[in-house]
Amino acid sequence: MKTISRYIMTLALLITAATGAWAQGPYTVQFKANGNTKTVENVTLPWTISCDYDYGNGELDLIIQELYAINGEGCASGSYGPPVSSGSEKVICGLTGSPYANNHFITINGPFNGTATCTGKYFDPNSKEFDYFLEITIPGYIDGSAVNLNADKTEASFKMPQYDVTATYTIKRDISVDVTATMGDGTNGVRYRVKKSEQVPGKYEPAEMNMLQVLALVAVHDDIEQKDLTQTQDYYCRIYKLDEQTKQPEGDGVELVDFDFAPGLYALKAFAEKGSNYAGETDLSNTFQLFQGYQVEVAAKEFITYYKDEPLYADTETSADAELYTITSVNADQATLSAAIETAPSRTPLLIFNNSDEAKTFLLIPANEEPNLQLTVAPEFIGTTEATTIAASTDDQTNYALNGKAFVFVKNDLPVAANKAWLSINTGVPSARITIVFEDATKIANTNITNLTNGDWYTIDGRKVNVPSKKGIYIMNGKKVVVK
């Protein structure tokens, strides 16, 4: 069976032959006579064989005897003349310098094309002379003169002897050429959310898809034949984790069945399936990002601002101390917070509070759908999804940036990162700072529920409930309880 790599090998042999540098042996030499063939392998040239006058067991004797099926006595007298050669100047048939004229010899000085012939006389077991006729060839040998080159010396060809080889072959499409592997819509950085696996500790799984839907995201397209290849029939995939900076693979990759779906940057390659009509492998696909959510760092008992164009909630397992709020109103030097929010609607400027005594990294997870929530957001509280600059305050517009505990007056232009929020006020007398205050129903620290030990359940904003109806943070017996 031939594949494209073997075609390349054949071309290399042709080019080698065209330069006159075909292999230098050892060779196989064939003798034909009387309808029989004698093959001698591993012959190093030049090579001489001759008859043995005394015993008839020289190399040439043995070849003649085998081809003519006799037990002869030796080559006949030279009175009949020396053996005659034809077909190649590389083959010499003659007599030795022995005083006896019947020591025939054949010398092959080098490899040759075609057929050489040697004839002579030989004694049969009854001492009767007969004519032997030997055809001599070197099977498979083709020298440079037999190779045809085109004018540009980019193509070489030769005619192979019919008896050289009979081959069956399958042409395989090399998928490293004009075949493209893509993930999703084919854009770099396409994102998919994952979550911690509930069945396999330490692994992740797609958060919004099953495995069949994941497989459907992979496409391998033949740009020459204009068709898609079939997964598992034509190809299989390996997924590679990429270095975030260089975008280069960090290892050998894994097949999808062994992939752990851990957050990170990835790309994939398609490899020809064994037994398919394809060979090779594709280049890396477009990059894709697996993410569990957005990590934010918040100092102990402080706030940060956050703004995103998708609904968010704090991970109940890792971020139990995170509390999400927005600002409902701004009056004079106070910004009033909303009730605590379980799932914030998209494009809601948020304040995230760390209700613990140590700095924490919280995980904000995108929700699958918008929450059914009526939420009042102060028009002065604005956010951005891109890095920008909070303009210096003017007589007509006063801007305030959060310092962790309060909003402070922006005197000069202030660059801010993406996904941040600030206050921009165009009424009233400017203040040096705007403090953050809780509504009475919101500020748990100022309610009596933290002191109750009656076994009742309360929401984080102070409302009594019979039993928790959904996941989230609740108060019971004065302590926070995370319901999963």
C-alpha distance (Angstrom), angle and dihedral (degrees) to the residues before:
residue distance angle dihedral
M1 . . .
K2 3.78 . .
T3 3.78 125.8 .
I4 3.77 129.0 -176.1
S5 3.80 90.5 -89.9
R6 3.81 88.3 58.7
Y7 3.80 90.8 49.6
I8 3.79 86.8 56.7
M9 3.81 89.7 49.9
T10 3.81 90.9 51.7
L11 3.79 90.9 50.4
A12 3.79 90.0 51.1
L13 3.80 89.5 54.0
L14 3.79 91.0 49.8
I15 3.77 92.4 51.3
T16 3.80 90.5 47.1
A17 3.77 90.1 51.5
A18 3.80 90.9 48.9
T19 3.79 90.6 58.8
G20 3.81 91.4 53.4
A21 3.79 92.0 -114.1
W22 3.78 99.8 117.5
A23 3.81 115.9 154.6
Q24 3.79 115.5 -66.4
G25 3.80 98.7 -137.0
P26 2.94 160.2 -152.3
Y27 3.81 91.0 -137.2
T28 3.77 140.4 -160.1
V29 3.81 115.0 -124.0
Q30 3.81 121.9 -162.0
F31 3.81 127.8 -159.7
K32 3.80 120.5 -165.0
A33 3.83 127.1 -169.4
N34 3.77 139.1 139.1
G35 3.84 90.2 13.6
N36 3.81 91.7 -59.4
T37 3.80 133.3 108.1
K38 3.78 129.7 -144.4
T39 3.82 117.6 -167.1
V40 3.80 123.6 -161.8
E41 3.82 114.7 -169.7
N42 3.81 134.9 -161.8
V43 3.80 93.6 27.9
T44 3.79 116.9 170.1
L45 3.80 113.3 -151.1
P46 2.99 136.0 -98.2
W47 3.80 90.6 50.3
T48 3.84 129.1 173.2
I49 3.80 127.9 -167.3
S50 3.82 125.8 179.9
C51 3.80 146.1 174.3
D52 3.79 121.8 -96.3
Y53 3.80 107.9 -129.2
D54 3.81 95.8 -159.3
Y55 3.81 104.3 43.2
G56 3.79 109.2 10.8
N57 3.82 93.1 -126.1
G58 3.80 101.9 113.4
E59 3.82 118.4 126.1
L60 3.81 92.0 -100.6
D61 3.82 89.9 47.5
L62 3.77 91.9 54.1
I63 3.82 93.3 48.4
I64 3.83 92.4 49.9
Q65 3.79 92.0 45.6
E66 3.82 92.7 50.3
L67 3.81 94.1 47.0
Y68 3.81 93.6 46.7
A69 3.82 94.8 35.9
I70 3.80 95.8 -127.6
N71 3.75 139.2 122.1
G72 3.77 96.2 -129.8
E73 3.76 130.8 -174.9
G74 3.79 99.4 -134.3
C75 3.75 145.6 -76.4
A76 3.78 116.1 -37.4
S77 3.80 128.6 -109.2
G78 3.75 119.4 -66.4
S79 3.76 90.1 -126.2
Y80 3.75 85.2 93.4
G81 3.78 90.2 58.8
P82 3.85 132.5 -106.1
P83 3.81 123.0 -58.6
V84 3.78 114.1 -81.7
S85 3.86 121.0 -129.7
S86 3.78 129.9 -163.1
G87 3.80 139.5 163.9
S88 3.80 100.2 53.7
E89 3.76 139.5 35.1
K90 3.80 86.9 -145.2
V91 3.83 91.1 70.4
I92 3.83 121.1 71.0
C93 3.82 123.4 -171.4
G94 3.80 116.6 -171.9
L95 3.79 150.7 115.8
T96 3.79 127.7 -71.0
G97 3.75 121.9 -119.8
S98 3.80 90.1 -105.9
P99 3.77 117.5 131.5
Y100 3.76 84.8 -118.4
A101 3.76 111.2 77.0
N102 3.78 96.5 -150.3
N103 3.85 99.7 74.7
H104 3.77 98.3 109.2
F105 3.82 120.7 -171.2
I106 3.80 138.8 -173.8
T107 3.82 120.8 -153.6
I108 3.83 123.4 -168.9
N109 3.80 106.3 -162.9
G110 3.79 97.2 -175.7
P111 3.80 145.5 -18.5
F112 3.79 116.3 -63.8
N113 3.79 142.6 -179.0
G114 3.77 124.1 -115.0
T115 3.83 127.5 6.4
A116 3.82 131.7 -42.9
T117 3.80 122.8 -162.3
C118 3.79 133.1 -151.2
T119 3.83 124.7 -173.5
G120 3.78 132.9 -174.6
K121 3.81 147.2 131.7
Y122 3.79 126.6 -75.7
F123 3.82 135.1 -176.9
D124 3.79 117.5 -122.3
P125 3.87 119.9 -149.4
N126 3.81 88.8 -84.3
S127 3.82 90.7 56.3
K128 3.75 88.6 -110.0
E129 3.78 115.7 143.4
F130 3.81 121.9 -127.9
D131 3.79 133.8 173.8
Y132 3.82 116.6 -104.3
F133 3.80 120.1 -158.9
L134 3.82 119.0 -166.8
E135 3.82 126.7 -168.4
I136 3.80 111.4 -158.4
T137 3.83 125.5 -162.5
I138 3.81 139.6 162.5
P139 3.84 102.7 -140.5
G140 3.76 117.1 -137.3
Y141 3.78 96.5 8.9
I142 3.80 115.7 134.7
D143 3.77 120.7 170.1
G144 3.80 127.5 -153.8
S145 3.80 93.1 -94.4
A146 3.80 89.4 64.7
V147 3.82 93.1 55.7
N148 3.79 118.9 90.5
L149 3.82 118.5 -143.7
N150 3.79 126.2 -166.3
A151 3.80 119.9 -127.8
D152 3.83 93.9 -95.2
K153 3.81 91.6 46.4
T154 3.80 89.6 -127.2
E155 3.81 96.2 117.3
A156 3.81 129.8 48.2
S157 3.79 127.7 -176.6
F158 3.78 140.0 171.4
K159 3.77 137.7 177.6
M160 3.76 113.1 -111.3
P161 3.81 119.8 -144.4
Q162 3.78 112.1 -102.2
Y163 3.75 92.4 -120.4
D164 3.82 94.2 50.5
V165 3.77 100.8 87.6
T166 3.75 144.1 -21.3
A167 3.80 110.9 -154.7
T168 3.77 138.0 179.8
Y169 3.79 115.9 -159.7
T170 3.79 143.7 176.4
I171 3.79 121.1 -143.3
K172 3.80 110.4 -137.1
R173 3.81 124.7 -159.9
D174 3.82 110.0 -120.5
I175 3.82 104.5 -134.0
S176 3.79 92.2 -163.4
V177 3.82 86.6 77.4
D178 3.82 119.5 70.9
V179 3.79 95.2 -25.0
T180 3.81 116.1 121.7
A181 3.80 129.7 -159.7
T182 3.81 116.9 -156.6
M183 3.79 137.5 -179.2
G184 3.79 117.9 -146.1
D185 3.80 113.6 -36.7
G186 3.81 91.6 -9.6
T187 3.82 97.0 -112.4
N188 3.78 119.7 130.9
G189 3.79 115.6 -105.1
V190 3.82 96.3 21.0
R191 3.81 105.6 168.4
Y192 3.79 134.1 -135.8
R193 3.79 125.4 -179.8
V194 3.79 121.5 -129.2
K195 3.78 133.1 -172.1
K196 3.78 135.4 -159.8
S197 3.76 111.4 -81.0
E198 3.79 115.3 -109.5
Q199 3.82 92.4 -158.7
V200 3.81 102.0 41.8
P201 3.83 116.2 42.4
G202 3.78 113.9 -138.6
K203 3.79 94.1 23.3
Y204 3.75 134.4 94.0
E205 3.78 133.4 -140.8
P206 3.81 136.0 -163.9
A207 3.78 109.0 -76.6
E208 3.79 98.3 -152.5
M209 3.83 105.7 22.3
N210 3.77 140.8 56.6
M211 3.80 121.5 -131.7
L212 3.80 94.2 -95.5
Q213 3.80 89.1 56.6
V214 3.80 89.9 49.0
L215 3.81 90.9 52.4
A216 3.80 89.9 49.6
L217 3.82 89.6 60.2
V218 3.83 90.8 67.0
A219 3.81 118.0 84.6
V220 3.83 130.1 175.8
H221 3.80 113.5 -168.1
D222 3.81 128.9 -168.2
D223 3.80 103.4 -141.7
I224 3.81 92.8 -167.9
E225 3.78 99.5 48.6
Q226 3.81 91.3 31.0
K227 3.77 97.3 -131.9
D228 3.79 140.2 111.8
L229 3.78 120.0 -111.4
T230 3.79 120.4 -128.8
Q231 3.78 118.7 -114.6
T232 3.85 116.1 -122.4
Q233 3.81 89.2 9.8
D234 3.81 100.2 58.1
Y235 3.80 103.0 10.9
Y236 3.78 147.8 -1.3
C237 3.82 128.8 -148.3
R238 3.77 137.7 -124.5
I239 3.80 119.9 -161.9
Y240 3.81 119.9 -143.4
K241 3.80 127.1 -159.3
L242 3.82 108.9 -135.7
D243 3.76 132.0 -146.4
E244 3.81 105.4 -109.2
Q245 3.81 92.5 -134.1
T246 3.81 105.5 37.0
K247 3.83 96.6 29.0
Q248 3.83 87.5 -138.4
P249 3.85 123.9 136.0
E250 3.81 115.8 -94.4
G251 3.82 95.7 -154.5
D252 3.78 146.7 -9.5
G253 3.79 94.9 -64.2
V254 3.79 128.7 -127.6
E255 3.77 135.1 -111.4
L256 3.78 117.2 -104.9
V257 3.81 93.1 -105.1
D258 3.84 89.2 61.8
F259 3.81 97.3 39.8
D260 3.83 115.1 120.6
F261 3.85 97.2 -160.4
A262 3.82 91.1 -133.9
P263 3.82 114.3 170.3
G264 3.80 112.4 -89.5
L265 3.79 146.3 92.0
Y266 3.81 117.0 -62.9
A267 3.80 146.2 170.9
L268 3.79 131.6 -174.1
K269 3.80 140.2 -142.0
A270 3.80 130.0 -151.7
F271 3.82 119.0 -134.9
A272 3.79 125.3 -164.0
E273 3.79 110.9 -101.6
K274 3.80 115.3 -119.1
G275 3.79 110.5 -99.1
S276 3.81 93.5 18.6
N277 3.80 127.3 120.2
Y278 3.80 90.1 -105.1
A279 3.80 137.5 81.2
G280 3.80 136.2 -168.1
E281 3.79 131.3 18.9
T282 3.79 137.8 -81.7
D283 3.78 128.4 -116.7
L284 3.80 118.1 -97.1
S285 3.79 114.8 -69.6
N286 3.78 126.2 -126.2
T287 3.81 113.5 -63.8
F288 3.80 121.6 -98.4
Q289 3.79 130.6 -167.6
L290 3.78 125.4 -138.5
F291 3.80 112.3 -161.0
Q292 3.75 135.5 173.0
G293 3.81 94.8 -160.4
Y294 3.79 141.5 -66.7
Q295 3.78 121.3 -53.3
V296 3.80 118.4 -145.3
E297 3.79 128.4 -179.1
V298 3.79 118.9 -138.9
A299 3.80 127.2 -178.6
A300 3.80 119.4 -127.1
K301 3.82 113.0 -72.5
E302 3.80 91.6 -4.8
F303 3.80 138.5 114.0
I304 3.77 134.9 -126.7
T305 3.80 127.6 -169.2
Y306 3.80 121.7 -122.7
Y307 3.80 135.0 -179.1
K308 3.79 128.0 -177.8
D309 3.80 137.2 166.5
E310 3.82 92.8 -128.8
P311 3.83 134.6 60.9
L312 3.82 113.5 -90.9
Y313 3.77 141.4 -167.8
A314 3.80 132.5 -179.5
D315 3.81 115.4 -105.3
T316 3.80 105.5 -105.7
E317 3.80 93.5 -150.7
T318 3.80 100.6 51.8
S319 3.81 102.4 18.5
A320 3.79 106.6 45.4
D321 3.82 90.6 137.5
A322 3.81 93.6 55.4
E323 3.80 116.7 105.2
L324 3.80 121.8 -170.9
Y325 3.80 122.2 -149.3
T326 3.77 141.1 157.4
I327 3.80 130.2 -154.9
T328 3.79 114.3 -101.4
S329 3.80 98.9 -176.1
V330 3.80 143.0 0.6
N331 3.81 118.8 -147.4
A332 3.79 123.3 173.9
D333 3.82 104.4 -52.3
Q334 3.81 98.8 -13.7
A335 3.80 133.2 86.3
T336 3.80 112.9 -161.8
L337 3.77 119.8 -145.1
S338 3.77 126.7 -137.0
A339 3.76 123.6 -125.4
A340 3.78 113.3 -74.8
I341 3.79 110.8 -75.8
E342 3.81 122.4 -137.3
T343 3.81 95.6 -169.5
A344 3.79 118.6 12.9
P345 3.82 118.5 -146.7
S346 3.80 117.3 -118.5
R347 3.81 117.2 -85.0
T348 3.79 92.4 22.3
P349 3.82 113.5 139.4
L350 3.80 104.9 -129.5
L351 3.75 141.8 -162.9
I352 3.81 112.6 -149.9
F353 3.80 114.1 -158.5
N354 3.81 125.1 -159.0
N355 3.78 103.6 -144.4
S356 3.79 94.7 -170.5
D357 3.78 136.8 88.0
E358 3.79 95.2 -114.3
A359 3.79 137.2 53.4
K360 3.80 111.7 -88.2
T361 3.79 139.3 -168.3
F362 3.78 109.0 -138.5
L363 3.79 127.9 -161.4
L364 3.79 117.5 -136.6
I365 3.78 112.9 -162.7
P366 3.81 126.0 -159.7
A367 3.80 112.1 -118.4
N368 3.79 120.8 -130.7
E369 3.79 92.4 -124.4
E370 3.78 141.7 9.7
P371 3.83 114.0 -82.1
N372 3.80 120.2 -113.2
L373 3.78 91.8 -117.3
Q374 3.80 133.8 138.0
L375 3.77 104.0 -148.5
T376 3.79 129.2 176.1
V377 3.79 114.0 -146.5
A378 3.79 121.5 -171.5
P379 3.83 109.3 -116.9
E380 3.81 88.4 -134.8
F381 3.81 90.7 64.2
I382 3.82 106.8 82.7
G383 3.80 134.6 169.0
T384 3.80 142.5 -164.6
T385 3.81 134.6 -146.8
E386 3.80 91.6 -157.7
A387 3.79 133.4 55.0
T388 3.78 109.6 -90.8
T389 3.80 143.8 150.1
I390 3.81 127.4 -95.9
A391 3.78 103.5 -137.1
A392 3.77 120.9 -123.9
S393 3.79 112.3 -95.5
T394 3.79 118.6 -96.7
D395 3.78 135.9 -171.5
D396 3.80 89.0 -91.4
Q397 3.80 100.4 38.1
T398 3.79 127.8 37.8
N399 3.79 117.3 -167.0
Y400 3.80 127.1 -164.4
A401 3.82 130.0 -165.9
L402 3.80 125.8 -160.0
N403 3.79 118.3 -109.1
G404 3.81 95.3 -174.0
K405 3.79 97.8 -88.0
A406 3.80 105.6 35.2
F407 3.80 142.8 3.2
V408 3.80 112.7 -97.0
F409 3.79 131.3 -158.6
V410 3.86 114.6 -90.9
K411 3.80 106.6 -136.5
N412 3.82 98.8 170.9
D413 3.79 133.2 25.4
L414 3.80 107.3 -70.4
P415 3.84 122.6 -159.5
V416 3.81 114.0 -140.1
A417 3.79 131.4 -170.9
A418 3.78 125.6 -115.6
N419 3.82 118.6 -78.7
K420 3.81 95.1 32.4
A421 3.81 133.3 126.2
W422 3.83 137.4 -154.7
L423 3.80 142.5 172.5
S424 3.80 121.6 -95.7
I425 3.83 114.1 -175.1
N426 3.79 126.7 -177.5
T427 3.83 100.2 177.0
G428 3.78 136.9 65.6
V429 3.76 131.9 18.6
P430 3.82 114.2 -41.9
S431 3.77 116.5 -109.4
A432 3.79 129.1 -153.9
R433 3.81 90.3 -127.9
I434 3.77 140.7 1.5
T435 3.77 116.4 -141.3
I436 3.78 124.6 -144.9
V437 3.80 115.4 -121.3
F438 3.79 132.7 -177.5
E439 3.75 124.9 -132.4
D440 3.81 111.6 -115.8
A441 3.80 92.0 -106.7
T442 3.79 91.0 47.5
K443 3.75 103.9 48.5
I444 3.78 102.5 81.7
A445 3.78 91.7 -175.0
N446 3.83 89.7 64.4
T447 3.82 96.7 47.6
N448 3.74 128.5 82.7
I449 3.82 96.4 -122.0
T450 3.79 92.6 88.5
N451 3.78 87.8 62.5
L452 3.81 97.0 46.0
T453 3.80 118.8 105.7
N454 3.78 98.5 174.8
G455 3.81 95.5 113.9
D456 3.80 94.3 -112.1
W457 3.80 122.3 138.8
Y458 3.81 123.3 -122.4
T459 3.78 131.9 -177.1
I460 3.76 117.7 -120.9
D461 3.82 89.5 -101.0
G462 3.81 91.9 56.4
R463 3.81 103.2 -97.5
K464 3.80 117.3 139.8
V465 3.82 116.3 -127.5
N466 3.79 131.3 -176.7
V467 3.81 94.4 -130.7
P468 3.82 130.9 -17.4
S469 3.81 107.8 -86.9
K470 3.79 97.3 -169.0
K471 3.77 142.7 15.7
G472 3.79 117.9 -70.7
I473 3.80 146.4 86.3
Y474 3.82 118.8 -48.9
I475 3.81 137.4 173.6
M476 3.81 120.9 -123.2
N477 3.78 125.8 164.9
G478 3.77 89.5 -6.3
K479 3.84 94.6 -57.1
K480 3.78 134.5 102.8
V481 3.79 114.7 -109.3
V482 3.79 123.6 -168.0
V483 3.81 111.9 -143.6
K484 3.82 112.6 -158.5
